Structures are given as structure tokens and as C-alpha cells.
Amino acid sequence: MDSPHRPQLFFRNPFAVASQEKASTTEIPVPLLDVNRGNSAIRDEVIAAITKVVDSGRFLHGPEVGELECTVAGVSQTKHAISCASGSDALLLALMAMEIGPGDEVILPSFTFFATASCVSRLGAKIVFVDIDPKTYNISPEAIRDAITTRTKAIIPVHLFGQCAAMDEICAIADSHQIPIIEDAAQAIGAAYQGRHAGAWGAVGCFSFYPTKNLGGMGDGGMLTCQDDAMAAKLRLYASHGMQPRYHHRVIGINSRLDTIQAAVLNVKMNRLNDYTHTRQANAARYDAWFAEAGLNKQFELPKTTPGAFHVWNQYGIRVPEGRRDALKAHLQDRKIGAEIYYPIPLHMQDCYRSLGYAQGCLPETERASAEILHLPIYPELTIDEQRTVVSTIQSFYATAAYRRVA
């Protein structure tokens, strides 16, 4: 992988264009994500890779799976990579391999996708939700420290939106208590922090190949990474019914395999991961520059990148304060501009977790982020004209009656 430093980028002022060009760009619908656009550029190569698998008949355990595992281990700077059926399964398998169950506690953020927490619930362990850093949206190291008890058996930091959590601090805390770390790197393949890659900090790293991810397949898929030989063997065992050798079951595992067709597709895309990442970084830098030039950075907060972080920008989220977020989202959607909220309801406030006893206001930074964050298109195939349309449409919102009503 290339050196984890953002390239220097220069952009033309988006508003220094002819009036007729501005008129034309405002008519462009801009989707939040366009999976087909990305896949169409590599369609022939993908079909050839799939055809090879079809002709071989090796739909499971084909050589393409091993190839992908080796490549992911290289990208993540780990000794082992173990494929599985999904990112959700990766998290579940990591906990199973650590033999976590009833009576154990697992610390994790509430501001994340449901799979980070549901894997803990499925094993009967207790979820301990903690607050986030308001600048990065990642789990707060101080909150982790305060939540540790004698029953804490794992910590799951999430590298949210493509930026690694403060893993140096988190690892120091975990090591002092001899608590293993499971990295939820579902949105962060290729990301790094202080020169060390996502998936290489904890005991186990967990990745997702869901189609909307930075490296997305054409269906579900996941990967686990680790450095320890014994842990790698255990993860493979639990992912294959706990069976070793055939028909001999030492533990109760699950059936979680990455099929060969998905691996073949991902191998094609893996060759372009660096290009995808650098284009996302360029799009993020362009947003930052254009929002600042338009003075919009005074209306809302731009996303922050931690010093030492190699951000891969799975999402680009702005913070829109004082109840204006939903009005801005509606303004964008009315003009066919994709915008989404990740995540509108924190996990500690979900109906299924009411029994844990978290009251509104107990995780203030998490709740504030859920009320203010709004995500904009940033996928690699996003054109400059489309990005200009996003910026100019947001600028138009702040001149509308809708803005004045909520100001």
C-alpha cells in the first residue's frame, strides 16, 4: 500500500464558473452512492473472474479465497486473514473465539451500526455502551477507562466512517488491564493510525465487504485479521462448524464462509483499492476547500481528521447544529441530492436495548452527534460537477426561508 499520507491537492473555485454552467449543474441529480457506476468500469474483468470460478466448479474454498486472504493480510499488516460470510459474522466469531458469554461485559460505542452490539447480545454477554470523542465520532478512551470492571472481557472500538480510533491510548488502557481488543474495521480497510493499519492493533480485526463499503463485493462477505497463530486457528475452527478434522466437532461453531465468486470479485477490486482511497481523499479535501471558500464552514462543522490518521473516508459527515440538520436534508432530497444520517438513533436508545437501563442524556456526545450529523456523497466515481452541485445546493439552503425559519 502507498505511504499513508494525504496528497497535496489544489481545486478550482466552484463558484468561479459561468452562469450557464451553474444553471446546468444544479439540474444534476446526485445519488448518495452509485454502486453500479463503480462496477460498470470493471464489468468485463469481474465477469471474466466469475466465469473462471463457474467453469472450475469450486464455489467454496477456491484458490481465489486464499488469494484474497493473503492480500488483506498484506494490506492490514497482519500475519493472518481469515475469510467469513459477513462483517457481522466476523465480530461474532471474534467474540466466540475469545469464549465470551453470560456474565462477561464488553465495552463498545453506542454511535455505530447495530452489528457491533448485536454480536455481544447473541452470546449472552452484557453490553457496556460508552460515549464518543465529539471530533472524530470514535469511542472515547477516557470513557473506556471509566467503564472497565472486573467483568470486562473485551473492548470493541469502531473505526467509524473510515478513520481509526485513538488506538495507542485504547491499547495502553486495555493492556494495563489485560483486556483483548476487537477492532470493528468494517468501514476502514486500508486506514491507518500512526503508521499502523486498521486490523493490526487489536487481538482481532473485523472487516466487511458489504457492497457499499470502500471495498465492496456483490453480496455479503467479511474478513478477520490477527497476528497470533493460535487465534487464527481458533477463528477458522469456529467459522467451520467447530469441525476439525471432518465430522469431528470440538466446539460449537457456525457456518460462515466467503464463497469463491465473492472472493473473485473482491480480488479484482482489491487491485484498485489505493486508487479508490486516494479519490475519496481528494473528494473530502475538495469539500473542505469549497465549503470554506463559500463560508459554509461557519454554518456547520466539517469533519475532523486526527493528526497521524490515514483517513479512507467511507463517509463524509458534516455537523449541522441547532435543529437545522433535518431541514437541510429535506432541501437536498427535494433537489435529488443524496444525503443520509448515520446514525439517527444511538444504540443505547433503541427499543431492543431499553432493558439495559440507559437514560436519555447519559451519553451526551453520542446523542448530540445523532442529532446533528449529515452525510454527503463521497464515492470515488463522484464527478467534480456533481460535487459542485452538492456544495451550491447546500449554499442555496442557507439563503432560503426554510433556513430562516429554523435559524
Phi, psi and omega in degrees: 000150179295161178303133185283070175225137180290133179290154176287135187227145179231139185227145174288140177304123185291343185259357176270060181229160180295152183298324179293328178290319179299320181296322183287322184289332181291347179270356184280120172287139183236108180289154175298322179208143179231087182297319182297323180297319178292319182287329184296330181292338181239020188304311184297319180293321179294315180298321178297320179293319178293318179301321178299319178292316179301316181293330181282332184075004182265075185283342174231143177063027177286166182298335179298329179294313178298323178298316180295318179301316179297319181292317179295321176300320178294314179298323183271356181060043178238161181285325186232146166223129186238118183282154178207184191280339182192166174295326177296316177296324180301314178297315180298316181296322178299316178293320179297318180295334177272002176058043179272136183200203182306138181092344180268155177242143178231124181269132180202162179283153173275337182269083183194174175287154188304327185299332180299326182264323187298329179297325178292315181299321182298334180264003176081007178278168182263129175279134172243102180281138176228168187277174186245165168284124184292343181275320184255344185072002178274162183304140182277123177302321179297321179294324176299311182304317182289338186266351184289133174230181178293346181263357180291120183245351177195156174234132179242090171284144179250129175275081194284138175063012177103006180241129182295145171293172181285075191290334177296315178291317182295318179295322178298317178295312182296317181297323181293339178250003181056048179249127180288151178249133172248115180276122170272096182252030184303329183254015195222029178296130182090349178288159179211161177218122183053039177081359180248135192274153173303135182096351182250001182270315187268186176293325179216139171249144185235126183238153177240143174245028175306145189306335182271359181282170179304323171241094187251138177274199176245049184154196180278157176180153180209172181208145173244143176235149176196166179258337189271130182298317182294320179294319179299316179296322180292319178297317177296322180297310182293332180282350183235054176063014185066028189255120176191113356285192186303131179071009174246119187245111181271332177222167178268101180260196177231172177259103184220094182239146169271121183285158188295326179296316178297319179298320179298317178298315183293328176297321176298315183287328181301327178296343182248007185301317179299318178296316178302315183296312182295326178291319175299318178297320178296319179297319179296316179296323179294316175304311182305313183293315184289321177297321179293317179298326180275357182076009183286341177293351174271345180267330179211165181272134173277156179296147182256141173250125181292138173305133181089357181265139170256097188274130181256000167055060169297326173221157173239112186241128174262155177253116183251110189277172167057042172075011183269349186302311184293325177293320177295317179301315179296320178301316179293314183293325177298335181255019176061037175254122182293134176207144183213159179249114172242099015225133188288333180232114178300153184298326182290349177253006177285148182305320186290347180246016177300328182294343179285345171086019178279125180267154176300133182098352183283336175236077192297321181291323176298313183292324178292320178298317179298330181276344189241338190282144177215130185256142184243162179299137178213008185298155188301330184275000177300128181274163178296321177297319178295319179293322176299321179296318177302311183295313182293327178290322175294318178301321181294330179300318185286358173252005186264164175296328179300320178293315183297329180291330181257357180285000000 
